[in-house]
């Protein structure tokens, strides 16, 4: 979410004379208004009609949020309810913007004033002061909290004092929003406690960083935009309050990023280590992960009047135009090899850049890139999250991002060309036609199919309606002078008079220490209108005209190509729902489409598509469609049914029900929540993968069959053991070292067919828990378990006939003598509370691999480098058990480091591991399962 400046269409001079900082900041880009022949002038009545339509759309979105979602952070427009962190399935890093602080309300404050809704603004401020709590025990993104919440509070404060000065509204206001902003600023400061001065990417609002209860502080990397998009809000907070510490911390972070730029190319990477300063991702562009870093360098000069920020921006901008800009495209490159493209696709966040170029005064490339983006929108109705250099969809989502509307507004302000009013009209029509739903506006899940996603992000109200309204508004329609303010990256308004406020932050110009600047670059900063449009009233149109058909020429509509292939007798493309990884023909088709399979350490596979490796352009397009279908299938299967964890309880001697293993449920078979459970002795199936008719049915009849994950689908395993007479089944993960301690809940789904024929219960155990049962079978001839929805009370629910007490002999289960129980096992028998020697508190569940996300991370602005999908388990060649829905929906999905192979082998690779060495882990399992009974997982 990047914005291009308020008075920021202003043209700051590089080195203003003392006392002229405000004049420099207020310098407007005086570009002659041009009416191109490709757009007739729009009447005042039509502009007013469209402006009123924007007001009605905002009322629809804001009103439904207040009615159905407030005080939740965001509205879920498809289900007409609020999105509360922890009460909905986790969306990973996307949820880091949510802090249980009524995010949408705070983000919308200054929008209400821009839209002349002063009464609603006054009511909203009172609600914020009355209801919002900033001391919640929740881990949030420092970046998102800064731009949305801190920026929203500061923007609200700026306009509150403006209204109070006018004497009609907010007469009671005494800086309460600023006080909240200062509170929040101090809560964010611990994130800067690093040797580099770069902030941690996340912080706990209540407990800060690195404390055990904070649940954050172990991160090592952050994105450039995350660390470099703080200066406007933090400096404004310092200058509003007089507390210089905020501006000092933000400046230190910017200084460090500048020092770490690649010196030969003057580019920065996407991700950096916050402790060492090493670049983790060395690709560079103007989109996700970097975008607002460049924006804030230029705007920091406009707002603060510090020459060094402008010099740094100009140095970076020269590198951008030299290496990244390939008109009309903006392509990522490697910072060490800037002539080498890093990828062949662009992300939607770069749509802010034409607006920033307007602030810079470089209009021609702004017009070119904007026109290219508009052609993509006309093809797909919205701008896809990512699209290829030949304008095919790369990531199909569109979360109602405002960056293109922002650039449209600033280009209209710079050129006066009515063409951009028609562009804005198209945006309004598309939003109402395709995104509007009864309870608001819903994000697009797939721009190609028009499917919706149940989300309406706060930035939609903070930015989209603000820019669209300003696009059509006349000066008298706005109750204050918008030119007296600069827009933050979230479109919050900060007054330009802050540049002259008293402050004591040192303004040492460190830029010249690192680079020699080409002063000719500064000539671009405040362009002369006569140079931009030299005696040519059709200048803007002449730039756009060659790009009118660039998208359609490069990318004929896919449906036409599919129909042509059908007419030629070719087979229809492979669909994700039909794919079987055990089918050699399917694997060959994947290869032809440029799709490869990567085996992950957790036993799953990852599908990666590289269009350049496809046999033809048609195959590449089929591959992209297949990948999108696969991701949607995985996501849909994951959300179809979220079941709670189950229990495998070892009830035979010498365990007597005191060892309880956390098990993953199945979405088919006997529902253990409606039965007391299934009890029986365990036996290994042959073949061990359970993927064909069992060769040892006599061994599993009347028993609970053990199988290994892989080679076929879970439902197929269940049918094979059921046909052999088994009364239940346990699938053990084939990934050595996997454990419920470190992996999210594993949920087995069916094969996409009717599974009503499966009548036995099926549970899943990770490798660690499965090893406990296998080791018990080696130690003791007969091992009896109870499969249930929860652990049964060892003293109550299991009577003496069912479960002997620890002092009784084991039941007669075999004619052979039961081996003597080792002394260590006797000592380790656990009490009913689940405690015993060596027991330790359970580790919190943390995912080892997040589910696929079809969008950039708003918290970091990062976009995955490649078309990648985690296939549903039905698509694994080595682990094809069906869909495995992982993750506690109440917990954030953060990616942890993969376990070292040597460590895993040392810990769990030895199949003959003594059983007493596992007792501490059993204790943790029991304690964790008791927590499950209290709904704490």
N, C-alpha and C positions, 0 to 999 in steps of 0.2 A: 504494500500500500504506500505508494510514493506520491508525493505531491510536488508540484512545481512552484513556486513561491507566491506569496500574496501580492504585495507590492512587488513581489518577486517577478512579475513581469517587469520589475524594475531593473535598471542597468547600473549596478554599483561600479564606480570607477576604481581602478586598482590601487591608487595611492591618494586618497583624499587629503586635502589640507586640514590642519587642526581645526576643529570646530565645525567641519563640514560633513561629519559622518552621517548625520540624519539626512542631509541633502543628498548625499550619495545613495543612501538606502532608499530614498523616495524617488530617485530618478526613474521615470517610466520609460519603457521601450516605446518611443514615439514612432510607431509604424503607420504609414498611411493606410487608411481603410480602403480595401479593394473589393469590388463586386465582380467576381469572375463570371464569365459567360456561362459556366457550367452550373450556375445556381442563380436564379432570379432573386432579387431582394425580397426578404420576408416582411410582410406587413406587420405593423405594430399590433394589430388585433390578433394575428396568428401567433406572434410571440407571447402575447398575454394569455391566449388560450393554452398554449403549451406550458407556460409557467404555472397556470392554475391546475393543469393536469399533474404537474410534478407535485404541487401541494397536496392534491387529493391522494396521490400515490404514497407520499410520506405519511399522511394521516392513516392510510390503510395499514402500512407497516408498523408505525409507532403505536397506533391505537390497539392493534392486535397484540403487540408485545406487552403493553400495559395491562390489557384485559386478561390475556391468557398466560403470560410468562412472568411478569414482574412479581417479586423481586429477583427472580432467577437472572442469570447472566445473559442468556440469549433465548430467543423464541424458536421453537421447533414448529414450523408452519404447517407441516403435513398432519401432525397429530395434535396441533393446537394446545401445546403445553410448553412449559419452560424447560430449558436444559440446565440441570443442576449437576455440578461436578460430583461424580461418585454415584449418582443415581441412574445414569445412563451408561450403556456400554462405552468403554474407553475408545477414543479415536486417536490415541497416541499423542504426539506433540501438539496436535491441533487444540487439544483441551488445555494446554498450558496457558492459554489466554484467559481461561476462566478461573476466577478467584473468589467466587461467591460474594462479589461486590457490585451486583446489579450493573454489569458491564455495559449493556446496551443503553441504559439510561444515562450513564456518565458520558459515554461516547457520543450521545446525541445532544448534549446540552447546548453547544454553540450553534448546532444546526437549527435548533428551534428559533434562535434569535435571527439567524440569516434569513429564515423563512418567515420572519415577522410574526412569530407566535410567542409574543412576550408573556402573555398570561400563562401559557403552558410551560414556558421556561421558568417562570417564578415558582409554579407548582412543582416542577421537576427538581429545582434546587432545594426546595423544602423537603422533598422526599429523600433526596440524597443525604441531606444533613440529618434527617430523622432515622433513616433505615440502614444506610450503608455502613458496614463494619469492615475496617481494613486490617483487622488483627486475626484473620482466620488461619487455622492450621491447614494450609494448603500450599503446595509447591506450584509456583507460577513462573512464566517466562519473564525475565528482566526486560527484554526488548518489548514484548507485547504490553506488559504492564506500564512501561514508560510511555509508549506512544499512545496507548488507548486510555489508560486511567489517569496517569499523571498529566498527560496532554489534555485529556478531557476536563479535568479539574481546573487546569490553568486557563484553558480556553473559556470555560464557564466563568471563571473569576474575571478574566479580561473583559468580557461582555457585560458581566454583572456591574462592574464599576462604571462602565460606559453608560449603561442604562440609568444607574443611580445619578450620574452627573447630569443626565438629561432632565432629571427631576420628575419623571412620570412613573417609573417602575423601580422595584428593588430598593426602595428608600430605607428598608429595615436592614439591608445587607451590610455586614461589617467585616468582610474578608473571611467568612467561614470556609468557603471552598479552598482558599489559599492555605488556611490552617490545615485542612485535610491533605492538601497536596504536600505540604511540608512534612506532615506525619508520614506519608507514603514515601517521600524522598529519603527520609532517614531509615525506613525499612529496607530500601533498596541498596543503601550504601555498603552493608557488609558484603555484597556481591563483588565489590571492587578489592577485596582483601587478597590480592594476588601480587606476585613480585613484578609482573609486567604492568599492572594497572588495568588490564583488560578484565571486565567483569565476568563472573561465572554466568552461564546461560540461564540458570534457574535459581530461585531463592524461595525459602519458606517465609510467608508473610509474618508468621508468629514467632518462629524459632531461628530464622536467619539461615546461616550456612554452617555445614560440617558438624553441627551438634547431632547426636544420635536421633533425637526426635525430629530433626529437620528433614531427614530423608533426601538430602541433596548435598552437593559439595564435592562429589567424587568426579565430576565431569572435568575433562581436560581440554576440550575443544569448544570453540564458539565460531559463529559466522562473522564475517567482516561487518556486515550490516548490523548485526546484533550488538557489536561493541562500538560501532561508529555512528549509531543513530541515537545519541543521547544528548548532544550538546545543546540543541535548541530548548528542550524541556528543562534540562538541568541548569542551564545558564539563566533561563527565564525565572526559574524558581529562586536562584541566587539573587537575581536583581530585584525580584518582587519582595524578597524577605530580608535581604542583606546578609544572608548566610552564604559565604563564598565557597564553602566546601563542595557544594554540588557542582558548580562550574569547574572547579579545580579537578575533580575526579573525571569529569567528562573530557576535559582538555587533555588530561594525561593519557586517557585511552586513545584519543585521536592522534596524539603525538607518537604513541608507540606504533600504531598502525602505519603512520607515515614513515617512521624509521624502518619498518620491516618490508616496505614495498620492494619489489624487484628492481634493482637500480638501473639495469640496462634497458628494461622495457617501461619502467615507471607504472607497472600494473600491480594490483594486489590479487591474492587468491581468494577463494570462497570461504575456506575454513582455516582457522589458525589455532595453535596450541596456546592456551592462556597463560601457561607457566614458562614455556621456553621461547615462544614467539616463532616457532617453526611453522611453515605452511603445511597444513594437512591435505587440503585439496588445492592444487596449484593451477586449476583452470580459472579463467577470469572473464567476466562479461559485465553487462549492465543490468542483468536481471536478478533472479532470486539469489539471495545470499550476499550481494554486494550493493544492490541498487541504491538504497537510501544513504549509504556511506558517502557516495558522490554528491547526492542531493544536499546532505547536511553540511558538507564543506562549503558549498556555494552559499547556502542560506545562512550559515553561521557568519559569513562575512556581511551579508545584507543586514542581519539582525544585530550583530555585535561590533561590526566595523573593524575587525582585525584583519590586516592585510595578508597575514600568513595563510589564512584559510582560502582566500582567493588564489594565492599563488599555488597552493597545493592543488586546488581544483583545476586550475588551468594546466598544470603539469599532467595531471591524470587525463584531462579532457583531450589534450594533444595525443596522448598514447591511445585513448579510445578511438579517436578518429583515424589514427594511423593504422591500428591493428584490428580492432573489433568491428568498426563500421565498414560494412560492405554494401553500400546503398542498393536497395532499401533495407537490407538485412543488418542485424546486429548479432554477430556470431561469437561464441566464446572461443578463447584461444588459451594456449599454455603460457604462463607468465615468463618462463625461461625460453620458450620458443614461440614468440608471439605471431610468427608467420604461419604457424600450424594450428588449424582449427581443432578445438577440443571436442566438439560434438556437432552434429548435423541438424540440430533442432533448436528452437527458441522457446522461452517460457513467457507466459502472459504478463508477468510482472514488469517486463521491459517496456510495456506500453506507457509507463510514466515518463520515459526518456524524452520523447518529443516535447513534453511540457517543460522539462528541465532545460532542453536546448533553447526554448523560447526565453527562459530566464537568462540563459547564457547569451542569447542574441544571435544564435546560429540557426536561422530559420529554414534554409533550404533543406538540410537533412531532416529537420523536424517534419516538414511537410511530406517528404518522401516516405519516411518510416510510418508516419501516421496513416498515409494513404494505403500502404501495404497492409497494415493492420485492419483498416476498414474493409478492404477487399476480402480478407479472411472472415471478418464478421458477417459480411453480406452473404458469404457462402454457407456459414454455419449458424447464423443468427446471433451467436455470441463468440467471444474469443476463447478458444480452447486453452486449457491450462498449459499445454505445450503443443507446438506444431513444427513440422519439418521444414527444411529449406525449400522443398517443393510444395509446401502449404498443405500437406496432409495432416490429419489429426494424430498427434503423438500421445497426449493425455487428454481425454475427452471431457473432463469435468470443467465446470465453470461456476465458482462460488460467488457469483455476482460481484466480481471485482470492479473497482471504480477507476482504475488507472487510465483506461482509454477515454472515459468521460472527462477526466481531469485534463488530459492533453488536448482534447477537443476544445474545452473551455479556454485554455491558454492560447491555443492557436487562433481561436476566434478573437480573443482580446488583442492579439498581436497583429492580425491581418484585417479584421473587420469583414472577412469574406463570408457571405451568407451560406456558402457551401457547408460550413461547419455547423450552422443552425440546422440544416437538413440532416447532417450526421447525428446531431443530438436528437432530432425528431425520430430517427430510425431507432436509436437506443430506447427511447420511451415506448415506442410501439412494440419492440421486441420484448421488453420487460413485461408489459401488460399482456401480450399475447402468449408468451411462452413460460414466464416465471411466476405470474400472479396466481395465487391460490386463495381460497376463502379466508385463511388466517394469516395472510401476509404475502411475502414473495419467497419462493423456494429456490435454492441453488439448483443448477442443472447437473445431474449426475452424468449425463452423456449428451453433448450438444448435437450428436448425430441422430439420436433417437428421441430426444426431447424428454427423457426420463428425469424425475426430480430427486433431490436429496433433502432429507428433513433437517435443513439448517438455514438460518438467516443470520449471517455474521453481523456483529455490531458495526463493522466498517461500512456496511451497506447504508446504514442510516447516517453514519458520521460523514461519509464522503460522497456517495453517489448522488443523493438528492441535493446536497449542497452545490456540487458542480453543475448539475443539470439546471437547477433553479437559477444560478448565477448566469448561466449561458443565455437564458431567455429574458432575464430581468433587465429593466431599465434602471438607471441610477436612482431614480426617485422611488423605485419599488423596494429599495433596501434602506432600512432606518438608520444606518450608519455608513460611514465611508469605508468600504472594503479595502481601499488602497492604503489605509493606515495600518494594515495588518499583514503579516506573513503567514502562509499556511505551513503547518508542520507536515510530516509525511502521512499523518492520519487526518489531515485537513483541519486541524484545530488552529484557532486564530491567536497569534501572539502579537502584541502591539509593537510597532517599530520604535516607539519612544524608549523602549528598553535599551537601545543602543547608547543613549545619552544618560542613562541612570547611573548613580554613583556605584562604583564597584572597585575592589582592590585586587582583582585577579591579575597577576603579572601577565603582560602581553608581549613577551619576548618573541621576536620573529626568529624561529628556529629553521625555517624552510631553507634559507640560503646556506645553511651549514651542510646541507645534503645534496643540493643540486644547483646547477647553473640554469637559470631560466631564460627562455627566449622572450624578450620583452614584446616582440611583435604579436605574441599570443594575446596580450592584453588589449590589442586594438579591437578584438572581437567583443569586448565586454559590453560596450554601450554603443551599438551600431547606429549609423545614420540611416534614416528611412530611405533617403535617396539612393544609398548604396544597395539597400535590400531590394528595392523595386525601381530600378533605373528606367524611368520614363515608360514603364510597362504596367498598365493597370491589370493585365492578365497574368502577372508573374506567377502567382500561386497556382493558377490553373495550368500554366505551362509546365510546372513541375509535376503536377498530379497526372496529367494526361497520359504519359507513357506507362503509367502504372495501373491504368484502369482495368486491364484484363490480365494482369500478371498472375493472379491466382487461378483463374479458369484455364488459362493457357498451360499452366504448369501441372494442374491437377484436375483432369476430367472427373466428373462425379463417379464415385465408385459403383453406384447401382448400374450405370450404363455399361461399365466394364464387365460386371458380373453377368449381365444379360447377354453381352456379346460372347462371353466364354460359354454360356449355356448353349447358345445357338451354334457354336462351333463344335459341340459334342463333348466339351471338356466336363470333367466331374465338378460338381459344386464344391466350394471350399470347405475344408474341415471345420466343424463347429466344436467349440469347447465342450459342450455337453456330450458329444459323441466320442471324445478323445479317450483312448486307452493306451497307456504307455507300454503295455505288453504287446501291443500290435506293431509289428515291424513296419507295416505300411504307413501307419500314423507317424512313426518316428521319422520315416523318410520324408513325409510331407512337411513335418516341422523343419527339417534340415533345408528343404527347398524354399520354405518361407523365411529362412534366416533365423529360426528359433533354435536355441540350444538349451540343454538342461545342465544345471550345476547342482551337484549334491552338497547339501549343507551338513554341518556337523551334528545338527539336531535330528538328522534322519530324513528331513524333508528335502524337496528339490526346489530349485528356483528356475523359472523360465526367463530367458533373456533373448530379446529380439533385436537384431542388428539388420536394418533394412539393406545396407550395402552388401550383406552376405547372401541376400535372397537371389534366386535364380533369375528373376525378372521383376520389373516394377509392379506387375500384377500380383506376383507372389509376395512381394514386400507388403503390398496393401492388404492382401489376405492375412499375412502374418500380424500386422497391426490390429486388424479386426479380431483375429483369434486371441491375441494377448488381452485386448480389452474385454472380450467375452469371458476369458479365463479369470480375470481379476473380479469381474462382476459376479461370476459363478461362485468364486471363493468367498467373496464378501456376503453374498446372499445366503449361502449355506451356513456361514458363521452366525448370521443374525437370525436364522430361522428358528433356532431353539437354543436358549441358554439354560443348561441344566446345572444344578448344584453338584458338588463333588459327592462321590460315593465312598464306601468303606469296604476294605477286605480285612476281616478280623480273623486271626489265627486262633482257633479255639481248642486245638488238641494239646496234649502234653508235650512240652512243659510250659506252653505259652498261656493256656487257659484264658484266652480272650484278652490278654493284656498287651498284645501287639496288634496295633491297628494301622493299616497302610492306607494312605490317601489314594483313591482311585478315580480315574476319569470315567464319566458316564457314557452311555450310548444312546443315540436318538431312536433306537429300535429295540425290539425284544421286550422282555418282562420289565415293567416299571417298578423298580424296587421301592419307590416312595409310596406305593399302594399295597405293598406286601411286607411281611415281617422280615423277608429275606430268604435266601437260598443257602442251605448248609450242606456241605459234602466234602469228601476227600478229593484231593487234587491229583491229577495224572497228566503227564505230558502226552500231547498228541503226536502221531506220526502220519505224515510228515510234520515236522515241528512248526512249519509256517501255516499249517491248516488250510492250504489252498487247493487241496484235492481230496478225494474220498479217503478217509482215514484207513490205514492198514492195520491199526490196532484197536478196532472198535471195542473188543472185549476189555481193554484196559481203561477206557473212558466211560463205558456205560454206567449210568447212575452216579457219575462223578463230575467234578468241575474240571474242564479241560484247559491245560495251559498251552498257549501258542505264542509264536514270535511274530512281531509286526513285520510286514513286508510281503511283496510278491503278488498280493491280491487285495481285494477290498474287504473291509471288516465284515460286511454282511455275508460275503461268500464264506468266510471263516466260520461265522456263526451257523450257517446252514449246514456246513460239512460236519461240525461236531454235534449238532442237533440230530442229524441223520444217523450219527453213530451211537446215539443214546445218551449223550452228555446232558446234565441238568443245568449247566452254566458254563461260562467261558471267561478266561482271563487272557488278555493279550498283553504281552510283555514287550516293551520298546527294544528295538534292536540297536539303538544308539547307545554305546557304552558310556556310562557315566551320567546319563540323564537322570534327573531327580525332581520330584515335586517340590523340593526345597528351592530350586533355582529356575524351574520352568513353570509357565502358566498352566492353568487347568487345561487338560487335554480331553476333547470331546469327540467321540466317534459318531460319524454320520453314516447314513445308508448309501446305497449305490445309485440313488436317483430313481429307483424303481419301488414297487410296492414291497414293503418289508413286513407286512402283517403275518406272514408265514413263520416268522422267527418268534418263538414263544419262550425262549430261555433268556436269562439275564446275561449281559456282556459288560465287562469292565476292563479298563485299561490301566496298566501299571507302568511307570517309568522303570528304567533299567535298575536303579538302586533299589526300589521297592520290590521289583520282581526278583532281584538277587536274594533278597531275604527269604522269599518262599523257596527258591531253588536250593539255597543253602540248607534250609530246614529239611527239605526232602532228602538231601544227602546225609544229614545228621540223624534223621529219624525216618523210619520206614513209612509211616503213615502221617500225613499232615492234613488236618481238617480245617476248613475255613468257612466263614460266614460272609456271604455277599449281601450287603444291605445299604440302605440310604444313610445310615448313621451307625456309629458304634453302639452296640448293646451293652447295657450296664452289666459288668462282670458279676455283681453280687445280687442284682435284682432280676433283670430280664432273662438271665440264663440260670435255670434251676440246677440243683445238684446232679440231676440225671443227665442234663445236657452238657454241663460244664463242670468238671471236677474242681474242687478247691485245690489250692497249691499243696495241701498236705495229703491228698489222696493219690492213689496210684493212677496211672493212665489207664483208660478203658482198654479192654481186651480187643485190640484191633488186628492182631496178627499172632500166629503161632510162634513167631520168632521173638527172641528176647529183645526188649527195648534197650538201646544202649544207655549206659550210665550218663546221667546229666553232669556236664562239667561243673566244677565248683564255682567257676566264674559266672555260669548261667544261674546257679542257685542264688548267688549273691545279687544277681542283677534282676531278679523277679521284681516287677514293678508293682507299686501299690495302686489302688484304684484311682488315685489322682493322676497317675501316669508319670510319676517321677521315679528316678532310680539313679544308681551310680553313673556318673558321667553324663547325665542328662543336661541338656542346655536348652535355652529358649529357642523356639523355632525361628529360622531365618524368614524374613518376609519374602513372599513370592515375587519374583521379578522375571519378566519374560526373557528368553534367550534370543528370540527373533520376532520382531513385530510383524503383524499382518500387513499386506500391501496397502499403501496409501496412494490414491490416485491424484494427489495434488502436492504442490510445494509446501514445505513446512512454514506455516505462517510465523511460527515462533522464530525460525532461523532464516526463513526465506529460501531454504535449500530445496532444490529439485533433484531427484535421483538421476544419476548419469547413465541413462539407458532405459530402454523399455523393458521393465522387469516385473515379474509377477511371481508370487509364491503360489504354486499350483495347489489346488485341493488334493488331498491325499490320494484320490482316485487316479491322479496323474503321475504318481511316483513309480519309476521302474523298479526300485528296490524297496519301497515302502508304500505299496499301493493298497492301503486299507480303507480308503474312503476319506471323506472330509474330516479333518481334525481341527476343531475350533478351539483355539488356544486363547487363554487370557481371562483373568478375572475382570468382568466388565466394570467393576468399581474401582479398578486400579489403573493408573497411567501406564501406557505401554512404552517403556523406555528400553532401548537396546543395550544389552549388557555385552561385555567382551566374551568371545567364545572361550571355553575352557581349554587350557593347554592340554594337548594330547597326552604328553608324558604324565602330567598330573592325573588325568583321567584314568590312564592305564595303571598307574601306581595305586590309585584308590580303589578301582572297581574291576580292573582287568583280570585279577586273580580269582578264578572261579572257586578255588579252595579256601577262600578267606574264612578264618575262624568266625563262628557265629557270635562269640562274645564281643568281637570288635565292632559289631553293628548295634550294640545295645543303646549307645547314646543317640544314634539316629532313630531307633525305634521310639525312644522316649520323646524325641521331637515330633515324630509322627503322631503319637497318641495325644500330645499336648495340642498339636495343630488341629487334629480332628475334633478335639473337644471344643476348640474355638469355632470350628465349622458349625457345631451344634448350636452355637449361640449366634449364628449368622454374622460372624466377624470376618469371614474370608470374603 
